[in-house]
């Protein structure tokens, strides 16, 4: 027998009062797994099976004559056990997680018809000036679209806030309270006014921008919030979308069934042209996939965009070794890859070997996520690019600012009492010079800065570190920033751009398919 019973405010099934609406089935009418038994309440007066908005009710299954052993279906371990209860004689109703060793959720479903007004506010779009990667200290204007999907006029609140990902504290917030939303398919637009722009700190950091809508009795809470990632960055350094520290354990990792699969991350920086120096990939340890340790290799590729599609600039001709369980960096400075301000380029991880005999690429799954707008996947089977994963792939692009207008210094080195003295000719237009040292000529630049922002045309090194290799950069600034170095002569010159981006915009020519079935995940 199936009964409909009310549930009180504390979530307890109420058995007081008259017998509830019920439907009785004979043993011969029971449908056994994998079929389902239908209890039809349509013959009961509608008033006895109608519930107010927000009112809870329970479906109670019992065997009134206790002559048959009925097995109740379960959804499986890890189901929503908070909604499943078992009645125990002399004790009453208990949640299933208090009854069974393994948490189980009963496989009951209720086919209902909604008869009231539909109430829903949707956070539709979040706009921002500037770009995904900002300069420290940039002032950004935020705007938003909010749509009412309700069938009656409603009143709700709208809030935009900027949070520091490292601390969770609010950098800035603005709330529009008690806003009226008519019955319309057209969104209502909001523009920040207090103040009109958000001024970011002058130091680099990771920030979360959230658009939140609040409506009393909102019936669809899945569309109440949009979030964007804003990263303040100043070259030289590594660009990435994860706010995890290098010492943090990655949230997850991905491997694909087919070797040759690629997953890439798009980078761009509106404030200055960039020269790509290195690429980095966080690789999972040997615990997953099971055969990772037998094939610790990868390939990588670098792309720009032509007519809306990735255009390959470089791919490793042969697999390169990687160390499992850490970041792996590869020097690409010799390629001389320069990108204009605002120009997109993609760094891609190319899987070597079929699953499970391959490494896996780690991901950051903590909010905010940027993978849905910045990552792309190449399927080697159908030879097609797709949108990638929602999570932030742990891929890095090590860059320096490309500067035109000054030439690279030509240096010479002489030993004086065992210490090197580095000298160079004056560079036209240079205001200062920087000296860098390393014991590895193939190490990713920038190397260790020995001295920066000097006006002399030479430097006598007398430090304790016995550097064997040096290079010098010329700068158009007195503090040594904006550099052209001895090994790379930049050839690109472009003005910085500022563009207004709608969060849902992606490159139109790439297929919009998320959550690809060809991916395996560690978790």
N, C-alpha and C positions, 0 to 999 in steps of 0.2 A: 504494500500500500504506500502511495506517495501522498503526503500532506503538505499544505501550505500553512506555515506558522509565522506569526510576527516575531520580530527580534527587538529587544528593548535597547535603550540608549547605551547600555554597557556592552552590547553585543551578545547578550545571552538569549537563547531561544526561549520564547514565552509559551508555556504550556497551560496557563491559567485560562479560565473562561470556558466557553462552549467548544465543542469539537470543531476543528478547522475544516475548510474544504479539503476533500480527499478523493482519490481515485483508487479503486481496488482492482487488482489484476489476479486472475487465477494462475496457479502454477503452470498450467498448460499454455498460458498466454505470454510467458516470459521468453524474451529473445536473448540467447546466450552469445557470448563473445565470439566473433568480433562485431556482432550486430548490437543494436541498442533497443531497450524497451521504452516505448512511448506511453506516457500517462497523459491523457487528453483531458484538460480541465475546461474545454469549451462548453460543456453542458452545465457547468455551474454558473449561477447568476453572476453577471459581470461585477456587481458591487462587492461580491465576496472574494474577488480575485483582482481587485484594483488597489494599487498602492500609491501614496502621495510621493512627490519628488523628494528624494533623499531617504525615504522610508525603507528600512531593510526587511526582508522576509527570508525564510528558510524553506528549503525543500527537504522534507524528512521522509526517509525510506525505512519501512519497518515490515515485520512479518507478524500480523496480528494474531494468527492462530498457532504460530511457532511450530508448525508441522513440517516446514521445509527449511533447508539450509541454503540461504541466499548469499552469494558472494557479491559484494559491492565493488564495482570497478574503480580503479584508481588511475590518476593521471600520471603517476610515477614519482620516484624519489625527487625531492626538490621542488615539488609543486607548491601552489599557494596554500599552504596548510593552515594559514590564518583564517580561511573561510570554511574549513572542514572540521566537523565535530563528530564525536561518537558518544552515545548514551550508555552509561554504565549503571546497572541496577544499584540502588541505595545511595549512589553518589551523584548521579545526574549527568549533565553534559560536560564534556571535556574536549578541548582542542586536540586535534590529532597528534600534534607534536608532544603532547603530554601523555598520550596513550600508547603509541607505537614506537618501537625501537628505531625504525626508519620512517622519516617524515613522509606521509602520503596524503594526497589530495584526491577526494572523491570525484569521479567523472560524471558529475551532474551538469546539465545545461538547462537553461530556462529560455524558452522561446516567448518573447514578450513583444507587445506593441506599445509604443510610446504615444500617449494621448495629450500631453501638455505642450507648453511652449518650449522651443529649443533655444538655449542660451549658450552663446559661445563668442569669445573675443579671440582673435588670432593676431599674433605678432608676425606681420607679413614680411617686412623688409627693413633692413638696417643699412643706412648709407653713411659714408664718411669721406671727407676730403683727404688728400694725402694718399697713402698707400698702405699695404700690409706691413712693409718694413719702413719705419719712419726714422728720421734723425732725432737723437735726443734733443729735447727742448721744443720740438714741433708743436704747433697749436692746431688742433683738428676740430672741425665742425661735424657734428653728428645730427642725422635726421632719421626719421622712422615713418613707416606706414603701418597702420593698424586697421584690420578689417573686422567688422561685425558679421558673423554668420548667423546671428539670431533672427528669429522671425517676428520679433517685436523690438521697439526701441529699447536700448539698455544704457546704463551708466557704469563706467568702469575707470580704473586708474591705469596710467601708462608711466613707465619709468625707464630711463636710460642711465646706466652707471658704468664707470670705469674702475676696475679692480686691479690691484697689484697682485700678480700671480704668486709671487714669493711670500707675501704676508697675508693676502686675502683682504687687506684693508681697501676702503673705497678712496680712490684718488679724486673722484668727481661724481656727482649724481644730480639728476633733475627729475622731478615727478610732476606729472599733470594729473591732478586728482579730480574725480567726479566729472569725467569727460562724457559728453553725450554722443551716442553712436546711433544714427538712424537705421532703418531697415534699408540697406543698400549693399550692392556688391562692390561699390567703389571704396577704396581705403581712405582713412582719415590720416592726413600728413601732420607730423610733428617736427619742429625744428628747435634745437637747443637754443636757449636764450639766457641762461643764468650760470656762467657767462656764455656768450655765443660760441666760444671755442674752448676746448680742453687743452691746457698747456701741460705737456708731459715733462717729467724731470729731465735734467740735463745729463743724467747718467743713463747708460743703456739698461734696458730691462724688458720683461715680458708682462703684458697686460691683457685683461679680459674685458671686453665691452659687451654688456648685456642689455637687451631690450626685453622688458617684462611687462605683461598685461595682467590685470587682476579684475575679475568679474565675480560677484557673489553668485553661487550656484552654477558656475561655469561647467558645462557638460562635456567638454573636451579639453583636458589639461595638457594634451600632448603638443599643442601649438601655442602655448602661453609664453614661450621664451625663445629668443634668437640670441646667439652669441658669436662674437668675432674675436680673433686674436690680433692684437697690435703689438709689434715688436719694435723697440727703439734700438737702432744699431748704427755703429759708426766704424767704417773700415780703418785699419785692417782687422780681420777677425773671422770667425766662423759664423756663417748664416745657417740657422736651422729653425724648425718649428716647435721643438720640444723645450720645455722649461726644466726638464730633469737635470740634476747634476750628474757629472760623469760617474760619480760613485753610487748613484741610485740604481736599484734593480729595475730593469725595464718592465713595463706592464705586460707586454705580450711580444710575440714574434710571429712572422709569416714565412711560409715556404710554399712553393707551388708544385703541383704534380709534375709539370713538364719543365725539364731543363731548357734554358733559352728564354724563359719568361723574364720580363723586365718590369720593374716598378720604379718610377722616377718622381722627383720632387722639383717643382718649378720655383725659381728664385728670381727676384727683380728688386732693384733699388732705385727709387726715383731721384735721389738726391745727388748722385754722382755716377760716372762711368766706372765700371769695375773690371779688374783683371783677375781671372781665376787662377789660384795658386795651388790648391789641393782639393781633394774630395775625400769624404770620410763616411764610414758605414759602421753602425753599432751592430755587431754580430752576436747572436745568442751563444750560450755555452754548449757543451757536448751533450747535455741532458736531452735536447730535442733539436731537430729530428734524431731518430735513433742512429742513423748512419752518418751524422754530421762529421764525426771525428775521422771517418774514412776518406773524406773529401773536403778538407778545409781550404777551399778555393772559391774565388768569385771573379767576375768580370764587371767592368763599369763602362758607362757610355755618357757622353755629354752632347746635348742638343741645344739648338736655338729653335725658333719658330718661324716657319715660312708658310704663308697662306693658311694659317690656323692649324697647322700640323707640325709635329716634331721633325726637325731636320738634323740628322746626325752629323756632328762635327768630329767626333772621335769615339772609338771603341777599342778596348784592349784587344789586341790580336789573339792573345793566348790568356788562359786563366792565370790569375795572380794569387799567391797564397794569402790567407787571412788568419788571424789569431782568434780563436773562438772565445767568447765571453768578454769582449772588450771592443772599444772603438779601434778601427783600422783606418789609417790615413795614407793617401797616395799622392805623391807630388806630380802635378800636371803643369807646373810653371813653364816648362820648356815648350809647351804647345802654343804659348802666346795667345791665349783666348781672351779677347777683350769684348766687353758688352757695353753698349751705350747706356746712359742714364735712362732708367725705365724699361730697358729691353729685357725680356724674359729669356732665361736659359734654364735647362733642366739637367740635373745630375741623376743618373739612373743606375740602380743595382741590377745586374744581370745574373740570374741564377745559373750556376754550373752544376749539372747533374740533376737527375730526376729525384723527386721525393721518394723515400726518406734519406737518400744518400747525398745530402747537400746541407750547407749551412742554412740558417734562417735569419732574416732581417728583423731587428727589434722595432717595436712601435711604442709610442707614448699614447695612452688612451685616456689621460686626464684632461678635463675641460680647461680651456676651450680647445676645440679641434679645428684644424685647418686643412686636413687631408682632402676633404670633400671638394675643395676649390683649388688645391695645389698639387695633387698627386695624380699620376697617370700610369696605366698598366698596358703593357704590350703582350698580347696573346699570340704565342708563336704558332698555334694551330690554325687560327683563321687570319693571321697576319694583320691584326687590327689593334689600334689604340683605343682604350676605354678610360673613362674616369676611374681613379684608383680607390683607395680606402678612405673611410671617414677619419680614422685615427692618424696621428702624426707619425709618419715614417722617420726613423732616426737616421737621416742622411744629412750631411753637412757639405757646405761649399766654403772653402777657405779663400777669402778674397782680399785684395788691396785696391785702393782707389787708383784708377788709371788717370794720369795727369799728362796733358799735353802742354807745350809751351816751354818746357825745359828739357834738355838732353840728359842722358844718363852720364854720370861722371866716369871718366877713364882713370883707373887707379893703378898705382904701383906700390909694392911693398918691399921694404928693406929692413934688415935686422940690425939693431943697435944694442950692443951688449946683451944679445939674446932676446931682446924684446922687439916686436914688429912695429915699424912706423909706416902708416898708410898715408899716401899722398895722392892728390888728384888735381887736375886742371880745373880752372874756374868754369862754371857752367853759366851761360848767358841766361839771365832771368831768375837765377836761383838766389834765394834770400838766406838759406841755411842748408846744412848737410847733416846726415845721420850715418853712423857707422854701426854695422852689424857683424857678429861673429858666430861661427859654428865649427864643430869638429866633424860634421857630416856634410859634404858638399851637395848631397841629394836631399837634405832635410827640407821640409816644406817651409816656405817663407811666409811671414817674416822670421828671420833668425833672431837670436838674442840681441837686443839693443844695447850697445856698449856706450854710446853717447849720442844725443840727439840735439838738434837745433844749434849747431855750432857754425861760426862764420869763417873759421880758418879753412885752409886748403890742405890740411894734413892733421893727423892725430897719432900721437905716440902711445901705443897701448902698453900699460904696465900692470894689468890686472893679474889676478891669481889663476884664472881659468886659461889653460894653454890652448886657445883657439888656433886652429890651423887654416881656416878659411874666413875671408872677409868680403863684404861688399858695402858700397856706399850709395846712399840715395840723395838726390838733390831735391830741394823743396822750394816752392814758391812762397812759402810762409816762414816767418821768423822762428816759429816753434817747431819746425821740422815736419809738419803735416803736409799732406798733398805731395806725394813723393814720386820721383822717377828714379829707378835704380840702375845699377851697373850692368844688370843682366837682361833687363826687359826694356825695350824702347817702345812706349805706347804709341799707337797710330790712330786711336779713335778720339774724336772730340764731339760731344753732343751736349746740348743744354738739358738741364734737369726739367722734368715734367711733373705736374701735379694733376691728378685725375680723380674724378668722383666715381666710385665703384659701388654698384649694387651687389649685395652679398651673394645673390643667386646667379650672377653672371659667370659663365665659364666659356671657354673657347668652343665656338659653335660646331666646329667640324669633328670634334671628338665625341664618340658615342657616349651617351649618358646612361651608363649601366653601372650601378653600385653593387657592392657586396658580391663580387664574382665567385661563382661556385668552384672555380679551379684552385682556390687558395685554401691551404691548411693553416690552422693557428695552433699555437702552443697551448692556449687555454680555451 
